[in-house]
Structure formats: structure tokens, C-alpha cells
Amino acid sequence: MYYPDELVEEVRMKNDIVDVVSGYVRLQKKGGNYWGLCPFHNEKTPSFSVSGNKQMFHCFGCGTGGNVFTFVMNYENYTFPEAVKHLADRAGVKLPEIEYSAEMQQKVSRRARLLEVNKEAAKYFYYQLRQPNGQIGYQYLKKRELNDETIHKFGLGYAGKNGAQLVQYLRSRGFEDDLIKEAGLANFSERGGLLSQFWNRVMFPIQDINHRVIGFGGRVMGDGEPKYLNSPETPVFDKRRNLYGLNFARTARSGNIILCEGYMDVIAMHQAGFTQAVASLGTAFTSEQASLLHRYTENVLLAYDSDGAGTKAALRGIEILREAGLTGKVIDMRPYKDPDEFMKNLGKEAFQERIDRAENSFFFEVRILEQQFNQKDPEEKTKFHREIAKKLCQFKEEVERENYLQAIADKYHINFENLRKLVLNYAAQTGLATPLQRPKSGVAQKNKPEENARKAQRLLITWITDSPGVYAKIQKYISAEDFTDELYRKVAARLFDELGQGKFNPAAIISMFEDEDEQREAAALFNTSLPELTTAQEQEKAFRDIVLAVKKNSYEYYTAKLGTDVNALKQVIEGKKALEELSRIRIAPN
């Protein structure tokens, strides 16, 4: 949803960035800023800076930065409108209601009602677990060594002894039969009417990333079938696009996400402190789920069962992760079947060791492939080597392919050149591999002129931000049009306009951009590392060089556009005049 700029700015101003970030990160004041460990990448030395004056944050380690909206978007994985709403609620700012068409209003209202009935069902199951007739479920969870804190965190519950109880309760709370059925909580029966399929089961509420209950999984008590029963797909529950536990795992900041097969695996791992664990929802891992994971991490660790079915699932998962551009590794559960069983027998420290030694997904694939061939039979061994060569062809980049080729040759004692010939042969046949484009000389390439120009522009904006008084000394020579990158130009235009009016608010400038990447790039403009200079003469020379570099690049940029841009001639004439004058005068930044 679009919110008026004035309202967005009101929300931002009522949420001091130091206060907000302090709720997530431990900060210490050093100099004019606050410093802490960056929550967006693993580090041991604080490089995460929060400026109360600028109302901005910036990490000098990973480069992320922005205002309070950017921080909440990054940390909570919210969209811009979601971040605005979150901070508006925090500050008590009332946002306008969304205006929908009649058809859309009906759809939104129906969706809201489905979420309401799911939430009420979750409350009912949670309450039943703590009643005398729910002791069978409570004792089952205790037998699985779950503590009360974990049971509460995941909202675990119990469905009564028959399918009528839940329906009766929901009716008493004002929910209509067709809504209960549409939510996947019950079905009509000719003999019994509307009855829930969830009865005599421990219940696992399934939540979306915003902690809203969208469905349920139920584990039968006793020997009934099916052992696990999940909600059907509904307008609010799409199994292919959600993951159990992701509402907690998305803020774990562990540098990876652990993908499991079952609810109990996830819960056991969270209880042990591995809060980055998630699981698919009663279906095989999907490409949609891989895309969802890609929003939160680049690294996925597979913690599937160690049996044959788990191995097959891991092999499928690796391929899906690879197609999604994610790095996959496999955690060895042996001699135990799954993470839950492993944790109960060997504990947290042993599991952390397995995480640290997680197997490269390609090596895992080759190891499983090896088991299909008799290595003592020369013919079988040759077939194995051919299959390895085919798999190596999946690496499109020659550098990556060569690295894996060398590693596999060493690991399996295969002659490197012979294996390489096999790979090149298959690559030529299939056209899968792309040769590496090597530079024509060994001399390292210098920065392109465009990047040098962008750097000078970043330095100038940061310098002006740190010392707003310098703008008055250069405004005759530098305008927003001198910033040749479109985003830079927008930032400079707003900054210069505000400085001309005697006000200065860089954090508000970032709010012009809803896209997270653009916010990060805009924030970097205000946080470029300036040269460390000790004398006034050094500062004057550095500042003058930056101003000249920006103006010279602008002059060359518009000169190249003569004949295609009607405004270029005006910029070229003014640019030439400004350069001539700048070459004769002094510009002292202080």
C-alpha cells in the first residue's frame, strides 16, 4: 500500500533509530555514534554503526545500511509498507485504512475470517492439551522430552476424542459452518454432519512468517492412520509456499537455515538452540520453498533422515537448492535416524560439530553415486568415473568446474588429466559447459571510469552530510545534474533542496525509495569512508579534488550526450565554465 510521504516521515520521526535498533542489537556509544555487532552477518569485532544525528545505520563489514525502515525491513524481512505499519503501531501513529473495491473487500474480509477461525482453533487445541482429557497428548510431548516453554512457543495442543467438539466450539464463537469447512478444519458427513478430521491428535499449528496460524498438522495418539494428518490447502494455506518454523528461523541470524523433514525435528532443534531449523509441510521440498528460503539466506543445511528415503529426499533437495542459486550442504545424522533422535542421544555440542563438518552437496551426491558401483570391478569403476564426469558438467563456470574436478580426482584417486578429458568430452557433446573468459594479460584490471566517477560522487555526498556547511561553498558549481547515476541524482536533488532551505534530514531521503536494495544504496551515499586527513591543507586538497572529479565527470558525461539529449548542451556550457573557475580558486572545506 502507498502511504503519504508526510505520514511516512511522521512514523520515522517518532521511531528514534537508536531506540529501535537497541531492541535488537546491543549498542555501545563511542564518539558520536553507537556501535555493535552487525545482526546481518557473522562478526566478532563491531563494525555496525548507528548514528543518532543522521538517524541512519551502516555496517562497514557487509555494507548494509539505511534508516529505521530499512533496518526493520532487513531484520524482520518485511516489505516497506509492512515496516511502516510495524513502526506506526510501535509509535501509536494511526495509518489510513486501505480502500478496496467491493469485490476485493469481500475477498480480504473472507481471508481475515479464515485467519480468525484458525487462530480460534489453535486456542482451542492449546486449551485442550491442558485439560484432563488432553493428558494423553501432554504426556506424549513430555515423553518426547519437550519442556513447557517449547510447547508454549510452538502453541502445541490436543484435539479431543471426537470430531464434533471442535466444530461445536467454533460455532459457539460465531463462526459459520461453511467458513469452518473452507478453513480445512472439518468436513460434512452424511451420518454425522460437520465433523473435524482432527481428533485424538497432538496438534501443531502452522504459522506464516508473520506468526499467523494458516493451518495445522496433527499426530495421532496410538496406532491410528494416517500417523500425521495436515490441513488441506485453503485460500490462506499453500503447502508449497510455506515452511514450518520459518516464522522463528527467519530472524535467527545464524548464517544458514537447517532444512528438516518433520515438525518434531524442528521443535527439538529449536529447543536445543538451533532456531534456524525449518521443515516442509507434509510434502516434498519444492522450488517455491527454495525461493522463499532465498529471501533469508544463501546457505541451507539439509538435516534429512539417514535412511534410504531420507537420502533420496536429500538428493532431490540439493538439485532444487542449486536451481534456486542456494548453497546446500548435508548434515550427517548417522548412526541416528533424524535430528530429534540425534539430539536426544548426543546433544547440542555434538550436533554443532556435525553442522561444522556438513558435507558439500556435490561430494554427498558423488558419495551416494559411488555406492551404486562395485569399485573392485574395473568396468563398474569406469562407469562410476563416467558418471562423475557427467555430473561435473553441471558447473557452467570453468573455474568452479576445475576446482571440483581437482578435488574429486584427489578424493577418489583418479588421474586428473584423464578425468578432465572425460569431462571435456561430455561438455562438448552436451554444450553444458561454458569456457572461462580469461584476461589477455596478467595485469589486474583497473577500476572502470564509471566506477571512479560514482566513487567521487559518493565521497562528495558523504562529506556534505558530515559537514553540511560546505554545501554553501560549492553550490555555485555543483548541482544534482552533475550526479550521473540516477539514484545518486535523486538523492542529491533532495539533499541540496533541503540544505538550500536550511534543513537537513538524510534519513528522510532514504524513505523516498521503497525497494530495499535502493535504500541500501542510498544509505551508502551517506556513509562512504572519507580519507583520513590531519592538516587543513590536506583536507582542502582532498575536498577540491573530489569536487573537480565530480564536475569533470559531469562535463564528459554530457559532452558524450550532445546530439541526443536536448539538455546536454546547457550542461556542457555550464560545466566548462565551472571547471575553468574551479581550477583558479581555493575551496576550503572548513
C-alpha positions as CSV (number, residue, x, y, z in Angstrom):
1,M,0.0,0.0,0.0
2,Y,1.1,3.6,-0.7
3,Y,1.3,5.9,2.4
4,P,1.6,9.7,2.0
5,D,5.2,11.0,2.4
6,E,4.1,13.2,5.3
7,L,2.7,10.2,7.2
8,V,5.8,8.0,6.5
9,E,8.0,10.8,7.8
10,E,5.9,11.2,10.9
11,V,6.3,7.5,11.6
12,R,10.0,7.7,11.1
13,M,10.5,10.7,13.3
14,K,8.6,9.0,16.1
15,N,10.8,6.0,16.0
16,D,14.3,7.0,17.0
17,I,16.7,4.6,15.3
18,V,18.9,4.2,18.3
19,D,15.9,3.1,20.4
20,V,14.6,0.8,17.8
21,V,17.9,-0.9,16.9
22,S,18.7,-1.2,20.7
23,G,15.7,-3.6,20.9
24,Y,17.6,-6.0,18.5
25,V,21.3,-5.2,18.9
26,R,23.4,-4.4,22.0
27,L,24.9,-1.0,21.3
28,Q,27.7,1.0,23.0
29,K,28.3,4.7,22.4
30,K,31.8,5.5,21.0
31,G,32.3,9.1,19.8
32,G,29.3,10.5,18.1
33,N,27.8,7.1,17.1
34,Y,26.7,3.8,18.6
35,W,28.4,0.5,17.7
36,G,27.5,-3.1,17.9
37,L,27.9,-6.5,16.2
38,C,26.1,-6.5,12.9
39,P,22.9,-8.6,13.0
40,F,23.1,-9.2,9.3
41,H,26.3,-11.1,9.1
42,N,28.5,-13.0,11.5
43,E,31.3,-10.9,13.0
44,K,33.4,-10.8,16.2
45,T,34.5,-7.1,16.0
46,P,31.8,-4.5,15.9
47,S,31.5,-2.8,12.6
48,F,27.8,-1.9,12.8
49,S,27.3,1.8,13.4
50,V,24.1,3.7,14.3
51,S,24.0,7.5,14.0
52,G,21.5,9.4,16.2
53,N,22.3,12.6,14.3
54,K,21.7,11.2,10.8
55,Q,19.1,8.7,12.1
56,M,20.8,6.0,10.0
57,F,22.7,2.8,10.4
58,H,25.6,1.4,8.4
59,C,27.7,-1.7,8.6
60,F,31.3,-1.3,7.4
61,G,31.6,-5.0,7.2
62,C,28.8,-6.2,4.9
63,G,27.8,-2.8,3.5
64,T,24.2,-2.8,4.5
65,G,22.7,0.4,5.8
66,G,19.7,2.7,5.8
67,N,17.2,4.4,8.1
68,V,14.9,2.8,10.7
69,F,12.5,1.5,8.0
70,T,15.5,-0.3,6.2
71,F,16.6,-1.8,9.5
72,V,13.2,-3.3,10.2
73,M,12.8,-4.5,6.6
74,N,16.1,-6.3,6.8
75,Y,15.7,-7.7,10.3
76,E,12.1,-8.7,10.2
77,N,12.1,-9.4,6.4
78,Y,9.2,-7.0,5.9
79,T,8.2,-5.1,2.8
80,F,8.3,-1.3,3.1
81,P,4.6,-1.0,3.8
82,E,4.8,-3.7,6.4
83,A,7.8,-1.9,8.1
84,V,5.8,1.4,8.1
85,K,2.8,-0.3,9.7
86,H,5.0,-2.1,12.3
87,L,6.7,1.1,13.3
88,A,3.4,3.1,13.2
89,D,1.9,0.6,15.7
90,R,5.0,0.9,17.9
91,A,4.7,4.7,17.9
92,G,0.9,4.9,18.1
93,V,0.5,6.5,14.7
94,K,-2.8,5.7,13.1
95,L,-2.5,4.7,9.4
96,P,-5.3,5.2,6.9
97,E,-7.5,2.2,6.2
98,I,-6.9,0.6,2.8
99,E,-9.7,1.3,0.3
100,Y,-10.8,-1.7,-1.7
101,S,-13.3,-2.4,-4.3
102,A,-16.4,-4.2,-3.2
103,E,-15.1,-7.5,-4.7
104,M,-11.6,-7.0,-3.2
105,Q,-13.1,-6.0,0.2
106,Q,-15.2,-9.2,0.2
107,K,-12.1,-11.3,-0.6
108,V,-9.9,-9.6,2.1
109,S,-12.7,-9.9,4.7
110,R,-13.0,-13.6,3.9
111,R,-9.3,-14.1,4.2
112,A,-9.3,-12.3,7.5
113,R,-12.1,-14.5,8.8
114,L,-10.2,-17.7,7.7
115,L,-7.2,-16.5,9.8
116,E,-9.6,-15.7,12.7
117,V,-11.1,-19.2,12.7
118,N,-7.7,-20.8,12.5
119,K,-6.5,-18.7,15.4
120,E,-9.5,-19.7,17.5
121,A,-9.0,-23.4,16.6
122,A,-5.4,-23.0,17.8
123,K,-6.6,-21.6,21.1
124,Y,-9.0,-24.5,21.5
125,F,-6.3,-27.1,20.9
126,Y,-3.9,-25.3,23.2
127,Y,-6.5,-25.2,26.0
128,Q,-7.5,-28.9,25.5
129,L,-3.9,-30.1,25.9
130,R,-4.0,-28.7,29.5
131,Q,-7.3,-30.4,30.4
132,P,-7.7,-33.9,31.9
133,N,-8.7,-35.4,28.6
134,G,-5.7,-33.9,27.0
135,Q,-3.2,-35.6,29.2
136,I,-2.6,-38.3,26.6
137,G,-1.2,-35.6,24.3
138,Y,0.7,-33.7,27.0
139,Q,2.4,-36.9,28.2
140,Y,3.3,-37.8,24.6
141,L,5.1,-34.4,24.3
142,K,6.8,-34.9,27.6
143,K,7.9,-38.3,26.6
144,R,9.5,-36.6,23.5
145,E,11.4,-34.5,26.0
146,L,9.8,-31.2,25.2
147,N,9.7,-28.6,28.0
148,D,6.7,-26.4,28.8
149,E,8.5,-23.3,27.3
150,T,8.9,-25.1,23.9
151,I,5.3,-26.4,24.0
152,H,4.1,-22.8,24.6
153,K,6.4,-21.3,22.0
154,F,5.1,-23.5,19.2
155,G,1.5,-23.4,20.5
156,L,1.2,-27.2,20.6
157,G,-2.2,-28.6,21.5
158,Y,-4.5,-31.5,21.5
159,A,-7.7,-32.4,19.5
160,G,-10.4,-34.0,21.6
161,K,-11.8,-37.6,21.5
162,N,-14.2,-36.9,18.6
163,G,-14.6,-34.7,15.6
164,A,-17.7,-32.9,16.9
165,Q,-16.1,-31.0,19.8
166,L,-14.0,-28.5,17.7
167,V,-17.0,-27.7,15.5
168,Q,-19.3,-27.1,18.4
169,Y,-16.7,-24.8,20.0
170,L,-16.2,-22.8,16.8
171,R,-19.9,-22.4,16.3
172,S,-20.2,-21.1,19.8
173,R,-17.6,-18.5,18.9
174,G,-19.8,-17.2,16.0
175,F,-18.1,-19.0,13.0
176,E,-20.3,-20.3,10.2
177,D,-20.2,-23.9,9.0
178,D,-19.0,-23.0,5.5
179,L,-16.2,-21.0,7.0
180,I,-15.1,-23.8,9.2
181,K,-15.1,-26.1,6.2
182,E,-13.3,-23.7,4.0
183,A,-10.6,-23.3,6.6
184,G,-9.9,-27.1,6.3
185,L,-11.0,-27.7,9.9
186,A,-13.9,-30.0,9.2
187,N,-15.9,-31.9,6.5
188,F,-19.5,-32.7,6.0
189,S,-20.6,-36.3,6.6
190,E,-24.0,-37.8,5.7
191,R,-24.2,-39.5,9.0
192,G,-22.6,-37.0,11.4
193,G,-23.0,-33.7,9.7
194,L,-20.0,-31.3,10.0
195,L,-17.2,-33.1,11.8
196,S,-13.5,-32.3,12.2
197,Q,-10.9,-34.7,10.9
198,F,-8.7,-33.6,13.8
199,W,-9.4,-35.7,16.8
200,N,-7.3,-37.7,19.3
201,R,-4.2,-36.0,17.9
202,V,-1.4,-33.8,19.2
203,M,-1.8,-30.6,17.1
204,F,1.0,-28.5,15.5
205,P,-0.3,-25.0,14.4
206,I,1.4,-24.0,11.2
207,Q,2.2,-20.3,11.0
208,D,3.2,-18.0,8.2
209,I,6.2,-15.7,8.5
210,N,4.1,-13.1,10.4
211,H,3.1,-15.7,13.1
212,R,-0.5,-16.0,11.8
213,V,-2.0,-19.5,12.0
214,I,-2.7,-20.7,8.5
215,G,-3.1,-24.5,9.0
216,F,-2.5,-27.5,11.2
217,G,-0.6,-30.8,11.4
218,G,-1.9,-33.5,13.7
219,R,0.0,-36.6,15.1
220,V,-2.4,-39.4,16.1
221,M,-2.2,-40.8,19.6
222,G,-2.0,-44.6,19.3
223,D,-1.9,-46.7,16.2
224,G,-4.4,-44.9,14.1
225,E,-3.8,-43.9,10.4
226,P,-2.6,-41.7,9.0
227,K,0.1,-41.1,11.5
228,Y,0.3,-37.4,10.5
229,L,-2.6,-35.5,9.1
230,N,-2.2,-32.0,7.7
231,S,-4.8,-29.3,6.8
232,P,-5.8,-29.3,3.1
233,E,-4.8,-26.3,1.0
234,T,-7.0,-23.3,1.6
235,P,-7.1,-19.6,0.5
236,V,-4.6,-18.9,3.3
237,F,-2.6,-22.2,3.3
238,D,-0.4,-23.1,0.4
239,K,1.9,-26.0,1.4
240,R,4.3,-25.4,-1.5
241,R,4.9,-21.8,-0.4
242,N,5.3,-22.1,3.4
243,L,7.7,-23.8,5.7
244,Y,7.1,-24.9,9.3
245,G,9.1,-22.9,11.8
246,L,10.2,-20.2,9.3
247,N,8.4,-17.5,11.4
248,F,11.1,-18.1,14.0
249,A,14.0,-19.1,11.8
250,R,13.9,-16.0,9.6
251,T,15.3,-13.9,12.4
252,A,17.8,-16.5,13.8
253,R,20.8,-14.7,12.1
254,S,22.9,-17.9,12.1
255,G,24.2,-17.5,8.6
256,N,22.3,-20.6,7.5
257,I,18.9,-22.3,7.6
258,I,18.6,-26.0,8.5
259,L,16.0,-27.9,6.5
260,C,14.4,-30.9,8.2
261,E,11.7,-33.4,7.3
262,G,9.3,-33.2,10.3
263,Y,7.7,-31.0,12.8
264,M,9.3,-32.7,15.8
265,D,12.7,-32.4,14.3
266,V,12.2,-28.6,14.0
267,I,10.9,-28.3,17.5
268,A,13.7,-30.4,19.1
269,M,16.3,-28.4,17.3
270,H,14.8,-25.0,18.4
271,Q,14.6,-26.3,22.0
272,A,18.4,-27.1,21.7
273,G,19.1,-23.6,20.5
274,F,19.2,-24.2,16.7
275,T,16.4,-21.8,16.0
276,Q,17.3,-21.7,12.3
277,A,15.5,-25.0,11.7
278,V,12.5,-25.4,9.3
279,A,10.6,-28.2,7.7
280,S,8.4,-28.7,4.6
281,L,4.7,-29.3,5.3
282,G,3.9,-32.9,4.6
283,T,5.1,-32.7,1.0
284,A,8.5,-33.0,-0.8
285,F,10.6,-29.9,-0.8
286,T,9.5,-27.5,-3.5
287,S,11.1,-24.9,-5.7
288,E,8.7,-22.3,-4.2
289,Q,10.0,-23.2,-0.8
290,A,13.6,-22.8,-2.0
291,S,12.7,-19.3,-3.4
292,L,11.2,-18.5,0.0
293,L,14.4,-19.6,1.8
294,H,16.5,-17.5,-0.7
295,R,14.9,-14.4,0.9
296,Y,16.6,-15.1,4.2
297,T,19.8,-17.0,3.5
298,E,22.3,-18.2,0.9
299,N,23.2,-21.3,2.8
300,V,20.9,-24.3,3.5
301,L,21.9,-27.3,5.5
302,L,19.9,-30.5,4.9
303,A,19.2,-32.5,8.1
304,Y,17.1,-35.2,6.5
305,D,16.6,-38.8,7.8
306,S,19.7,-41.0,7.3
307,D,17.6,-43.9,5.8
308,G,17.1,-44.6,2.1
309,A,14.0,-42.4,1.8
310,G,15.9,-39.5,3.5
311,T,18.8,-39.9,1.2
312,K,16.6,-39.7,-1.9
313,A,14.9,-36.7,-0.5
314,A,18.2,-35.0,0.2
315,L,19.3,-35.7,-3.4
316,R,16.1,-34.0,-4.7
317,G,16.5,-31.2,-2.3
318,I,20.1,-30.5,-3.4
319,E,19.0,-30.1,-7.0
320,I,16.2,-27.8,-6.1
321,L,18.5,-25.6,-4.0
322,R,21.1,-25.5,-6.7
323,E,18.5,-24.3,-9.3
324,A,17.4,-21.6,-6.8
325,G,21.0,-20.4,-6.5
326,L,21.5,-21.6,-2.9
327,T,24.5,-23.3,-1.5
328,G,23.5,-26.7,0.0
329,K,25.3,-28.9,2.5
330,V,24.3,-32.2,4.1
331,I,24.4,-32.9,7.9
332,D,25.4,-36.5,8.7
333,M,22.8,-37.9,11.1
334,R,24.4,-41.4,11.4
335,P,24.1,-43.5,13.5
336,Y,20.8,-41.9,14.3
337,K,17.8,-41.5,12.0
338,D,16.9,-37.9,12.4
339,P,17.8,-34.7,14.3
340,D,15.3,-35.3,17.1
341,E,16.8,-38.8,17.8
342,F,20.4,-37.4,17.4
343,M,19.8,-34.6,19.8
344,K,18.3,-36.9,22.5
345,N,21.3,-39.2,22.3
346,L,24.3,-37.0,21.6
347,G,23.2,-33.5,22.5
348,K,23.7,-29.9,21.2
349,E,27.5,-29.8,21.1
350,A,27.8,-33.0,19.0
351,F,25.2,-31.6,16.6
352,Q,27.1,-28.4,16.3
353,E,30.1,-30.4,15.3
354,R,28.1,-32.1,12.6
355,I,27.0,-28.7,11.4
356,D,30.6,-27.5,11.2
357,R,31.5,-30.7,9.3
358,A,28.5,-30.6,7.0
359,E,29.3,-32.3,3.7
360,N,29.5,-30.4,0.4
361,S,26.4,-31.3,-1.5
362,F,28.3,-32.3,-4.6
363,F,30.6,-34.6,-2.6
364,F,27.4,-36.1,-1.0
365,E,26.0,-36.8,-4.4
366,V,29.2,-38.5,-5.6
367,R,29.4,-40.5,-2.4
368,I,25.9,-41.8,-2.8
369,L,26.6,-42.4,-6.5
370,E,29.7,-44.5,-5.6
371,Q,27.5,-46.9,-3.7
372,Q,25.8,-48.0,-6.9
373,F,29.1,-49.3,-8.4
374,N,31.4,-52.2,-7.4
375,Q,34.7,-50.4,-7.1
376,K,36.6,-53.7,-7.3
377,D,35.3,-54.3,-10.8
378,P,37.3,-52.3,-13.4
379,E,34.2,-52.0,-15.7
380,E,32.0,-50.8,-12.9
381,K,34.7,-48.4,-11.7
382,T,35.0,-46.9,-15.2
383,K,31.2,-46.4,-15.3
384,F,31.5,-44.6,-11.9
385,H,34.1,-42.3,-13.3
386,R,32.0,-41.5,-16.4
387,E,29.0,-40.6,-14.1
388,I,31.3,-38.3,-12.1
389,A,32.3,-36.6,-15.4
390,K,28.7,-36.1,-16.4
391,K,27.9,-34.5,-13.0
392,L,30.9,-32.2,-13.3
393,C,29.5,-30.8,-16.5
394,Q,26.7,-29.2,-14.4
395,F,29.2,-26.5,-13.4
396,K,28.9,-23.8,-16.1
397,E,31.9,-21.8,-14.9
398,E,35.3,-23.3,-15.8
399,V,37.0,-22.1,-12.6
400,E,34.4,-23.8,-10.4
401,R,34.4,-26.9,-12.6
402,E,38.2,-27.2,-12.5
403,N,38.2,-26.8,-8.7
404,Y,35.7,-29.6,-8.2
405,L,37.5,-31.7,-10.8
406,Q,40.7,-31.4,-8.8
407,A,39.0,-32.1,-5.5
408,I,37.2,-35.2,-6.8
409,A,40.4,-36.5,-8.5
410,D,42.2,-36.2,-5.2
411,K,39.4,-37.7,-3.2
412,Y,38.9,-40.8,-5.4
413,H,42.5,-41.2,-6.6
414,I,41.6,-40.6,-10.2
415,N,44.2,-39.3,-12.7
416,F,43.4,-35.6,-13.1
417,E,44.1,-35.3,-16.8
418,N,42.1,-38.5,-17.6
419,L,39.1,-37.2,-15.7
420,R,39.4,-33.8,-17.2
421,K,39.3,-35.3,-20.7
422,L,36.2,-37.2,-19.8
423,V,34.6,-34.0,-18.6
424,L,35.6,-32.0,-21.7
425,N,34.3,-34.8,-23.9
426,Y,30.8,-34.8,-22.2
427,A,30.8,-31.0,-22.1
428,A,31.4,-30.8,-25.8
429,Q,28.7,-33.3,-26.5
430,T,26.1,-31.6,-24.4
431,G,27.1,-28.0,-24.7
432,L,26.6,-27.6,-21.0
433,A,30.0,-26.1,-20.0
434,T,31.0,-22.6,-20.8
435,P,34.7,-21.7,-21.2
436,L,36.1,-19.2,-18.9
437,Q,36.9,-15.8,-20.4
438,R,40.4,-15.1,-19.3
439,P,42.0,-11.6,-19.4
440,K,44.5,-11.2,-22.2
441,S,47.3,-10.2,-19.7
442,G,48.1,-10.9,-16.2
443,V,47.8,-7.3,-15.2
444,A,45.0,-6.6,-12.8
445,Q,42.2,-4.6,-14.4
446,K,41.8,-1.0,-13.0
447,N,38.5,0.4,-11.9
448,K,36.4,1.5,-14.8
449,P,35.9,5.2,-15.3
450,E,32.2,4.9,-14.4
451,E,33.1,3.4,-11.0
452,N,35.7,6.1,-10.3
453,A,33.0,8.7,-11.1
454,R,30.5,7.0,-8.8
455,K,33.1,6.9,-6.0
456,A,33.8,10.6,-6.3
457,Q,30.0,11.3,-6.2
458,R,29.6,9.1,-3.1
459,L,32.5,10.8,-1.3
460,L,31.1,14.3,-2.0
461,I,27.6,13.4,-0.7
462,T,29.2,11.9,2.5
463,W,31.4,14.9,3.0
464,I,28.4,17.3,2.7
465,T,26.4,15.1,5.0
466,D,29.1,15.1,7.7
467,S,29.8,18.9,7.2
468,P,26.6,20.5,5.8
469,G,28.3,23.9,5.9
470,V,30.5,23.0,2.9
471,Y,27.5,23.0,0.6
472,A,27.3,26.8,0.6
473,K,30.9,26.9,-0.8
474,I,30.2,24.7,-3.8
475,Q,26.5,25.2,-4.7
476,K,27.5,27.7,-7.4
477,Y,29.5,24.9,-9.1
478,I,27.8,21.6,-8.2
479,S,24.1,20.7,-8.9
480,A,22.1,17.5,-8.7
481,E,22.5,17.2,-12.5
482,D,26.2,16.6,-12.0
483,F,25.4,13.2,-10.5
484,T,25.3,10.9,-13.4
485,D,23.8,7.8,-11.7
486,E,20.0,8.2,-11.5
487,L,19.7,7.1,-7.8
488,Y,22.6,9.4,-6.8
489,R,20.9,12.3,-8.7
490,K,17.6,11.8,-6.9
491,V,19.4,11.8,-3.5
492,A,21.5,14.8,-4.4
493,A,18.4,16.7,-5.6
494,R,16.6,16.2,-2.4
495,L,19.7,16.8,-0.2
496,F,20.6,20.1,-2.0
497,D,17.0,21.3,-1.9
498,E,16.8,20.7,1.9
499,L,20.2,22.4,2.5
500,G,19.0,25.3,0.5
501,Q,16.0,25.7,2.8
502,G,18.2,25.4,5.9
503,K,17.2,22.0,6.9
504,F,18.9,18.6,6.8
505,N,17.4,15.2,7.1
506,P,19.3,12.3,5.3
507,A,17.2,9.6,7.0
508,A,14.0,11.0,5.4
509,I,15.7,11.0,2.0
510,I,16.1,7.2,2.2
511,S,12.3,6.9,2.6
512,M,11.9,8.1,-1.0
513,F,12.8,4.6,-2.0
514,E,10.6,1.6,-1.2
515,D,12.9,-1.0,-2.7
516,E,15.3,-2.4,-0.1
517,D,18.3,-2.5,-2.5
518,E,17.8,1.1,-3.4
519,Q,17.5,2.1,0.3
520,R,20.8,0.3,1.0
521,E,22.5,2.0,-2.0
522,A,21.1,5.4,-0.9
523,A,22.3,4.8,2.7
524,A,25.8,4.0,1.4
525,L,26.0,7.5,-0.1
526,F,25.9,9.0,3.4
527,N,28.4,6.6,4.8
528,T,31.3,6.4,2.4
529,S,34.7,6.2,4.2
530,L,36.3,9.6,3.8
531,P,40.1,9.8,3.6
532,E,41.9,10.3,7.0
533,L,43.5,13.7,6.8
534,T,45.3,15.5,9.6
535,T,46.1,19.0,8.3
536,A,43.9,21.7,6.9
537,Q,46.0,21.7,3.7
538,E,45.4,18.0,3.1
539,Q,41.6,18.4,3.7
540,E,41.4,21.3,1.3
541,K,43.3,19.4,-1.4
542,A,41.2,16.3,-1.0
543,F,37.9,18.2,-1.0
544,R,38.9,20.2,-4.0
545,D,40.0,17.0,-5.9
546,I,36.6,15.4,-5.2
547,V,34.6,18.4,-6.4
548,L,36.7,18.7,-9.5
549,A,36.3,14.9,-10.2
550,V,32.5,15.2,-9.9
551,K,32.4,18.2,-12.2
552,K,34.9,16.8,-14.7
553,N,32.9,13.6,-15.0
554,S,29.7,15.5,-15.4
555,Y,31.2,17.6,-18.2
556,E,32.4,14.4,-20.0
557,Y,29.1,12.7,-19.5
558,Y,27.0,15.4,-21.1
559,T,29.6,16.0,-23.8
560,A,29.1,12.4,-24.9
561,K,25.3,13.0,-25.0
562,L,25.4,16.0,-27.3
563,G,23.1,15.5,-30.2
564,T,20.9,13.0,-28.3
565,D,19.9,15.0,-25.2
566,V,18.4,18.5,-25.5
567,N,19.6,19.4,-22.1
568,A,23.2,18.2,-22.7
569,L,24.4,21.5,-24.4
570,K,23.3,23.6,-21.5
571,Q,25.1,21.3,-19.0
572,V,28.3,21.2,-21.2
573,I,28.5,25.0,-21.4
574,E,27.9,25.5,-17.7
575,G,30.2,22.6,-16.9
576,K,33.1,24.0,-18.9
577,K,32.7,27.4,-17.3
578,A,32.6,25.9,-13.8
579,L,35.7,23.8,-14.4
580,E,37.7,26.8,-15.6
581,E,36.7,28.8,-12.5
582,L,37.3,25.8,-10.1
583,S,40.8,25.4,-11.5
584,R,41.6,29.0,-10.3
585,I,40.0,29.2,-6.9
586,R,40.6,27.7,-3.4
587,I,37.8,25.7,-1.8
588,A,38.4,25.2,1.9
589,P,36.0,22.6,3.4
590,N,36.3,24.1,6.9
